[in-house]
């Protein structure tokens, strides 16, 4: 377990190497700190559920570098999703869309959808660019405990279960992202952030 300065390019490379090897990394976002793993590696994603004590039927949000990367994970995009992505990405908005064939079912908790988001935090963006993978990253806490807004909160909750902690300072927003999905072609807010 290492806590590294997220603004250090060597730290970003170290975290990306850990993620490619299937290990867990805590990264800052503008909302809360996230517990990240390679979203395309079911065994790595399973480590998130184990570390958090998270129920298997509780989907996790996938963080990507841009809308193009999000498109690769989904089956279709309603026009409303395009409009929201153009307006609010990067930022604290998660879109729930049909899951594409490359996304492991473990990500979606058994649902036919995938939740995707493009964070704005510079450390999260640097990590996503460096690793070149979509990252499953729910909040970096034990399930049922408060979501961490500082790296030390995540360390206190998860300790040695995580290989690398990237310290990006206090989270600017401090609450989870807004989640929007679609029902019968109409947008539906699942969670206000």
C-alpha positions as a printed NumPy array, in Angstrom:
array([[  0.   ,   0.   ,   0.   ],
       [  1.38 ,   3.367,  -1.063],
       [ -0.079,   6.868,  -0.797],
       [  1.327,   8.958,  -3.639],
       [  0.972,  12.563,  -4.759],
       [ -1.534,  12.423,  -7.615],
       [  0.102,  15.415,  -9.304],
       [  3.365,  13.481,  -9.725],
       [  3.565,  11.88 , -13.208],
       [  5.525,   8.951, -11.707],
       [  2.631,   8.313,  -9.312],
       [  0.183,   8.251, -12.231],
       [  2.385,   5.736, -14.068],
       [  2.689,   3.599, -10.916],
       [ -1.094,   3.587, -10.457],
       [ -1.699,   2.743, -14.133],
       [  0.735,  -0.181, -13.893],
       [ -1.104,  -1.492, -10.82 ],
       [ -4.462,  -1.22 , -12.617],
       [ -3.16 ,  -3.082, -15.68 ],
       [ -1.969,  -5.84 , -13.311],
       [ -5.495,  -6.236, -11.893],
       [ -4.86 ,  -4.43 ,  -8.614],
       [ -6.975,  -1.765,  -6.915],
       [ -6.169,   1.957,  -6.918],
       [ -7.892,   4.804,  -5.093],
       [ -8.233,   7.903,  -7.252],
       [ -9.712,  11.337,  -6.582],
       [-12.626,  12.667,  -8.564],
       [-14.415,  15.97 ,  -8.223],
       [-17.229,  14.179,  -6.345],
       [-15.615,  11.648,  -3.966],
       [-12.595,   9.348,  -4.   ],
       [-13.166,   6.235,  -6.099],
       [-11.943,   2.645,  -5.697],
       [-10.733,   1.864,  -9.212],
       [-10.092,  -1.326, -11.151],
       [ -9.869,  -2.235, -14.826],
       [-13.555,  -2.343, -15.818],
       [-12.867,  -4.937, -18.528],
       [-11.28 ,  -7.421, -16.084],
       [-14.019,  -9.289, -14.141],
       [-11.524, -10.592, -11.54 ],
       [-10.256,  -7.059, -10.847],
       [-13.825,  -5.74 , -10.547],
       [-14.625,  -8.596,  -8.148],
       [-11.833,  -7.251,  -5.911],
       [-13.77 ,  -3.962,  -5.633],
       [-16.854,  -5.801,  -4.374],
       [-14.746,  -7.822,  -1.927],
       [-12.804,  -4.813,  -0.588],
       [-15.965,  -2.753,  -0.079],
       [-18.179,  -5.592,   1.133],
       [-20.529,  -4.467,  -1.652],
       [-23.495,  -6.636,  -2.679],
       [-22.997,  -8.247,  -6.106],
       [-26.305,  -6.863,  -7.38 ],
       [-25.198,  -3.238,  -6.838],
       [-23.792,  -1.901, -10.165],
       [-20.616,   0.179, -10.268],
       [-19.957,   3.325, -12.295],
       [-17.37 ,   3.123, -15.073],
       [-15.145,   6.178, -15.488],
       [-13.766,   6.934, -18.946],
       [-11.572,   9.602, -20.511],
       [-14.16 ,  10.994, -22.937],
       [-17.512,  10.452, -24.644],
       [-15.886,   8.377, -27.401],
       [-14.62 ,   5.899, -24.783],
       [-18.097,   5.815, -23.227],
       [-19.654,   4.993, -26.604],
       [-17.427,   1.903, -26.867],
       [-19.001,   0.502, -23.674],
       [-22.634,   1.034, -24.576],
       [-25.159,  -0.434, -26.967],
       [-27.034,   2.717, -27.941],
       [-27.321,   6.402, -27.097],
       [-30.617,   8.268, -27.003],
       [-30.422,  11.836, -28.316],
       [-30.944,  13.064, -24.748],
       [-27.773,  11.257, -23.672],
       [-25.787,  13.036, -26.393],
       [-27.156,  16.382, -25.227],
       [-26.372,  15.73 , -21.561],
       [-22.866,  14.448, -22.335],
       [-22.093,  17.518, -24.467],
       [-23.358,  19.835, -21.742],
       [-22.05 ,  18.191, -18.545],
       [-18.978,  16.097, -19.456],
       [-16.437,  16.126, -18.107],
       [-18.202,  16.528, -14.788],
       [-20.281,  14.921, -12.043],
       [-22.914,  13.307, -14.292],
       [-23.362,   9.555, -14.774],
       [-25.407,   8.212, -17.677],
       [-27.054,   4.779, -17.494],
       [-27.251,   3.258, -20.985],
       [-27.59 ,  -0.202, -22.559],
       [-24.483,  -2.273, -21.804],
       [-22.255,  -3.101, -24.759],
       [-20.906,  -6.622, -25.39 ],
       [-17.403,  -5.86 , -24.072],
       [-18.588,  -4.872, -20.584],
       [-18.475,  -7.763, -18.07 ],
       [-21.852,  -8.451, -16.414],
       [-20.279,  -8.019, -12.947],
       [-20.103,  -4.258, -13.657],
       [-23.869,  -4.038, -14.025],
       [-25.029,  -6.147, -11.093],
       [-27.024,  -8.355, -13.423],
       [-28.72 ,  -5.467, -15.25 ],
       [-28.582,  -4.937, -19.045],
       [-27.179,  -1.415, -18.57 ],
       [-23.872,   0.254, -17.781],
       [-23.316,   3.496, -15.854],
       [-20.631,   5.703, -17.441],
       [-19.098,   9.014, -16.509],
       [-16.253,  11.33 , -17.566],
       [-14.683,  12.913, -14.469],
       [-13.228,  16.41 , -14.55 ],
       [-10.66 ,  16.031, -11.726],
       [ -7.167,  16.465, -13.245],
       [ -5.69 ,  13.461, -11.406],
       [ -8.535,  11.173, -12.517],
       [ -8.184,  12.453, -16.085],
       [ -4.41 ,  11.94 , -16.065],
       [ -4.848,   8.387, -14.772],
       [ -7.505,   7.538, -17.372],
       [ -5.285,   8.876, -20.161],
       [ -2.229,   6.997, -18.88 ],
       [ -3.946,   3.641, -18.279],
       [ -5.972,   3.701, -21.505],
       [ -8.733,   1.602, -19.929],
       [-12.208,   2.237, -18.582],
       [-12.11 ,   2.156, -14.786],
       [-14.837,   0.779, -12.557],
       [-14.736,   3.143,  -9.595],
       [-17.447,   3.285,  -6.939],
       [-16.73 ,   5.319,  -3.822],
       [-13.565,   4.249,  -1.975],
       [-15.18 ,   3.208,   1.302],
       [-16.541,   0.123,   2.986],
       [-20.204,  -0.209,   1.982],
       [-22.469,   1.611,   4.386],
       [-19.802,   4.085,   5.524],
       [-19.56 ,   7.721,   4.372],
       [-18.02 ,   8.314,   0.957],
       [-14.465,   9.665,   1.267],
       [-13.709,  13.23 ,   0.259],
       [-10.026,  13.05 ,   1.291],
       [ -7.467,  10.334,   0.645],
       [ -6.961,   9.727,   4.369],
       [-10.654,   8.745,   4.675],
       [-10.154,   6.059,   2.019],
       [ -6.939,   4.813,   3.659],
       [ -8.724,   4.521,   7.011],
       [-11.521,   2.462,   5.457],
       [ -9.629,   0.252,   2.983],
       [ -6.015,   0.104,   4.221],
       [ -3.909,  -2.631,   2.622],
       [ -6.725,  -3.854,   0.36 ],
       [ -5.546,  -1.16 ,  -2.098],
       [ -2.168,  -1.104,  -3.879],
       [ -1.927,   2.621,  -4.616],
       [ -3.727,   5.665,  -3.23 ],
       [ -3.479,   8.805,  -5.36 ],
       [ -3.808,  11.92 ,  -3.229],
       [ -5.527,  14.689,  -5.179],
       [ -6.492,  16.851,  -2.22 ],
       [-10.036,  17.388,  -0.954],
       [-12.841,  16.664,  -3.417],
       [-14.436,  19.816,  -4.806],
       [-18.062,  18.601,  -4.947],
       [-18.066,  16.212,  -1.979],
       [-21.166,  14.183,  -2.939],
       [-21.682,  11.438,  -5.512],
       [-22.521,  12.233,  -9.127],
       [-26.033,  12.72 , -10.447],
       [-27.228,   9.566, -12.242],
       [-29.577,   9.801, -15.225],
       [-31.101,   6.888, -17.128],
       [-33.93 ,   6.435, -19.611],
       [-37.327,   4.761, -19.351],
       [-39.462,   4.46 , -22.48 ],
       [-37.326,   7.105, -24.178],
       [-37.665,   9.65 , -21.35 ],
       [-34.838,  10.742, -19.027],
       [-35.148,   9.667, -15.4  ],
       [-32.986,  10.938, -12.527],
       [-31.955,   7.887, -10.463],
       [-29.843,   9.885,  -8.008],
       [-29.364,  13.589,  -7.468],
       [-25.759,  14.528,  -6.803]])
